[in-house]
Amino acid sequence: MNTGGQTSSILKNKKIILGITGSIAAYKAASICSSLVKSGAEVFCVLTPNACRFINPITLSSISGKKAIVGQYSNEEKISHISLSQSADIILIAPASANTISKISSGICDNFLTTAIAACYCPVIIAPAMNSCMYENQIIQKNIDILKNTGNYFFVEPGTGKLACGSEGKGRLAAEENIIAAVSDCIMFSNDLKNKKILISAGATVEFLDSVRFISNRSSGKMGHELAMEAYFRGAGEVVLVSSASGAELPRDIKFIKVQSSNTMMEEILKHYSDADITMMAAAVSDIIPVSKYDYKLKKNDDIISKLKFRENINILSMLAEKKKKGQYLAGFSAESGENIKNTVEKMKNKNIDIMVLNDISRNDIGFESDYNEAVIISSNGDIERTGKNRKRIIARIILNKIINDLK
Ligand SMILES: Cc1cc2nc3c(=O)[nH]c(=O)nc-3n(C[C@H](O)[C@H](O)[C@H](O)COP(=O)(O)O)c2cc1C
């Protein structure tokens, strides 16, 4: 992420929550707040009760021009942790104490700041500041990794040098210019897909044989859901997710359409395809379907074997490739036992598909049901990019980075 020095125009009119915690570096938050305000941002300061032992909220209210928030239960001005955090473009915690980082990574919501963070959908930038032993503590590092792996949290590395406690080491709050640059970069990043309509399919299709039996597959829908979350996180104008899995944890703004069979999946995809800018077909659509579906339960002694006949299923991806208009971007997903690049390249041949994301389903540590994946992104021009093993959210980011780059 690089803003090329356009910080002021990027931050103009952006709504930023500046979280301040109980660190000796809390006094530096006044200057950070002032820089953000000067860049045109609307800054809401939220202090943990312990932060008030280091800096007076009045200082931050005066600099930001908005009453600094401390109390979890003192919303006289109707500013609730939910509405404030869900309308913010960015939450910046500077300085972030070891205590607050660890609380966020465990989902603890015991003050206005930690509660607002648990409720937000926007990127959260964390600038840690603490004694070097605390920073290097294995548990604190594990908590930092948990947050980094979710894909929603970005860290501004602390500096190395003389610390307030007298010792030397890593833990000084990063330089103000680095923190402001990280905020600008993150705002640019979270606008990457502005005004774009993103259409995603996810999960395993379910094809009924009779009133109780069906054929399906092990796809959990997690990859497609992470693609939807990442597209939403990056400011997409509209995100439509057609999925056979549950949409329980998705933001309300993502249009979630629950489907079961490949036929209903195709119908819903087609309804949204013609004006979609980017379509990502992450669903595992059954290759075969029963010729007829019996609306009663077939009996064992009812010649069940001869009644079950299958035919090749429609290929939704090929259908979309045929209908694809100039300017539309189409990504297909393929599941192969082993890293069968040749077979995936074959699937793309003469089709109007921009990229195929190849998943090796023979491994137990990634793929179906797992939160992790490792994919190979194959472009229509033959270029190959490996994602490495990562959480599915990070894989979703790598895929969208590639698409956004291709569209430039
Ligand atoms: C003088 C003093 C300085 C402190 N500086 C830091 C610090 O820089 N970083 C940190 O993580 N904790 C620091 N602490 C400890 C935190 O204040 C303590 O962990 C507190 O619970 C943090 O609360 P909060 O995360 O809710 O703001 C300091 C404590 C004292 C007494």
The ligand as an SDF file (V2000), in Angstrom:
LIG
                    3D

 31 33  0  0  0  0  0  0  0  0999 V2000
    3.5710    4.5050   34.2450 C   0  0  0  0  0  0  0  0  0  0  0  0
    2.9470    3.3710   33.4430 C   0  0  0  0  0  0  0  0  0  0  0  0
    3.2320    3.2740   32.1110 C   0  0  0  0  0  0  0  0  0  0  0  0
    2.6870    2.2380   31.3500 C   0  0  0  0  0  0  0  0  0  0  0  0
    2.9890    2.1620   30.0160 N   0  0  0  0  0  0  0  0  0  0  0  0
    2.4960    1.1420   29.3050 C   0  0  0  0  0  0  0  0  0  0  0  0
    2.8030    1.0380   27.9220 C   0  0  0  0  0  0  0  0  0  0  0  0
    3.5070    1.8570   27.3380 O   0  0  0  0  0  0  0  0  0  0  0  0
    2.2700   -0.0050   27.2220 N   0  0  0  0  0  0  0  0  0  0  0  0
    1.4700   -0.9340   27.8190 C   0  0  0  0  0  0  0  0  0  0  0  0
    1.0430   -1.8560   27.1310 O   0  0  0  0  0  0  0  0  0  0  0  0
    1.1530   -0.8370   29.1220 N   0  0  0  0  0  0  0  0  0  0  0  0
    1.6310    0.1770   29.8720 C   0  0  0  0  0  0  0  0  0  0  0  0
    1.3040    0.2630   31.2030 N   0  0  0  0  0  0  0  0  0  0  0  0
    0.3800   -0.7320   31.7720 C   0  0  0  0  0  0  0  0  0  0  0  0
   -1.0560   -0.4390   31.3690 C   0  0  0  0  0  0  0  0  0  0  0  0
   -1.4120    0.8720   31.7970 O   0  0  0  0  0  0  0  0  0  0  0  0
   -1.9850   -1.4810   31.9540 C   0  0  0  0  0  0  0  0  0  0  0  0
   -1.6960   -2.7420   31.3750 O   0  0  0  0  0  0  0  0  0  0  0  0
   -3.4360   -1.1350   31.7540 C   0  0  0  0  0  0  0  0  0  0  0  0
   -4.2140   -2.2140   32.2270 O   0  0  0  0  0  0  0  0  0  0  0  0
   -3.8050   -0.8450   30.2990 C   0  0  0  0  0  0  0  0  0  0  0  0
   -5.1850   -0.5860   30.2110 O   0  0  0  0  0  0  0  0  0  0  0  0
   -5.9570   -0.3510   28.8350 P   0  0  0  0  0  0  0  0  0  0  0  0
   -5.4090   -1.3010   27.8490 O   0  0  0  0  0  0  0  0  0  0  0  0
   -7.3790   -0.6350   29.1640 O   0  0  0  0  0  0  0  0  0  0  0  0
   -5.7640    1.0630   28.4820 O   0  0  0  0  0  0  0  0  0  0  0  0
    1.8410    1.2950   31.9870 C   0  0  0  0  0  0  0  0  0  0  0  0
    1.5330    1.4350   33.3290 C   0  0  0  0  0  0  0  0  0  0  0  0
    2.0870    2.4450   34.0510 C   0  0  0  0  0  0  0  0  0  0  0  0
    1.7490    2.5620   35.5130 C   0  0  0  0  0  0  0  0  0  0  0  0
  1  2  1  0
  2  3  1  0
  2 30  2  0
  3  4  2  0
  4  5  1  0
  4 28  1  0
  5  6  2  0
  6  7  1  0
  6 13  1  0
  7  8  2  0
  7  9  1  0
  9 10  1  0
 10 11  2  0
 10 12  1  0
 12 13  2  0
 13 14  1  0
 14 15  1  0
 14 28  1  0
 15 16  1  0
 16 17  1  0
 16 18  1  0
 18 19  1  0
 18 20  1  0
 20 21  1  0
 20 22  1  0
 22 23  1  0
 23 24  1  0
 24 25  2  0
 24 26  1  0
 24 27  1  0
 28 29  2  0
 29 30  1  0
 30 31  1  0
M  END
$$$$
